Amino acid sequence: MMERHGAGLTDVGRRRAVNQDAFFLDDRLGLYVVADGMGGHAAGEIASAEAVDTVHGMVKRNVGVLEQLAAGETSEDIMRQAIRTLESAVQAATYMVFGLAQADPERQGMGTTLSALAVCGRYCIVAQVGDSRIYLVREGEATPLTEDHTLVAWQLKQGIITEDEARVSPHRNVITRAVGSRDYVQVDTRFFEARSGDAFLLCSDGLHGYLKDEEIAPIVELGAAPAVKRFIQIANQRGGKDNITAVVVELR
């Protein structure tokens, strides 16, 4: 079985008073999560922390199927159950955050993005809601594994605007899907086989908004702990307008 090694770091950035990002990593469990909260009165902070905590709790409780997959049981049923485990964990987080918002008028409308990666032996599962991102770094190249759930990403996909227009669009930060804004959310999932030497970057838009894809791999190759420090440094040097979170995972 491949070894997993991750490092994570979050920073308030240079313009915000509060850090509404949250992250989680557990090499033994093989779970890595980044969330970027939204909502006033500390609501974004609560949404991201609760979402990350709920996903961790749900995956831990249902880890058996992920362990079966890691041990090489790759029947269609096991694969489907493993994907559903991560998807259900994100749905549980959605229900939890929505419930907390309903219970407190000051937290109405709070929500969070959520990007999660589960590494099960040589198989990986990704779950995605919002505009945080997960990149696969393989053979010196970074490829996004997730799709942003934003108005601009949708406009680009439909051919309504160009890449250049997207970069300066006033709707860049309008999210079309979030964890907790309703009691249910559509979760994008992805299942694929990893290779020894692969690495991953999970990050909030406070980082990827300042990065070009081609800059990612050389930084990740520094190693997980130095890489996350460097990513935070770069985002702050380039403006640090938002909270910044980076999690780097290496497979050996």
Secondary structure as GFF3:
##gff-version 3
##sequence-region A 1 252
A	DSSP	beta_strand	4	11	.	.	.	ID=ss1
A	DSSP	beta_strand	21	26	.	.	.	ID=ss2
A	DSSP	beta_strand	31	38	.	.	.	ID=ss3
A	DSSP	alpha_helix	43	61	.	.	.	ID=ss4
A	DSSP	alpha_helix	63	70	.	.	.	ID=ss5
A	DSSP	alpha_helix	76	103	.	.	.	ID=ss6
A	DSSP	three_ten_helix	105	107	.	.	.	ID=ss7
A	DSSP	beta_strand	111	112	.	.	.	ID=ss8
A	DSSP	beta_strand	114	120	.	.	.	ID=ss9
A	DSSP	beta_strand	123	129	.	.	.	ID=ss10
A	DSSP	beta_strand	133	138	.	.	.	ID=ss11
A	DSSP	beta_strand	141	144	.	.	.	ID=ss12
A	DSSP	alpha_helix	151	157	.	.	.	ID=ss13
A	DSSP	alpha_helix	163	168	.	.	.	ID=ss14
A	DSSP	beta_strand	188	193	.	.	.	ID=ss15
A	DSSP	beta_strand	199	203	.	.	.	ID=ss16
A	DSSP	alpha_helix	205	208	.	.	.	ID=ss17
A	DSSP	alpha_helix	213	220	.	.	.	ID=ss18
A	DSSP	alpha_helix	224	237	.	.	.	ID=ss19
A	DSSP	beta_strand	244	251	.	.	.	ID=ss20
###
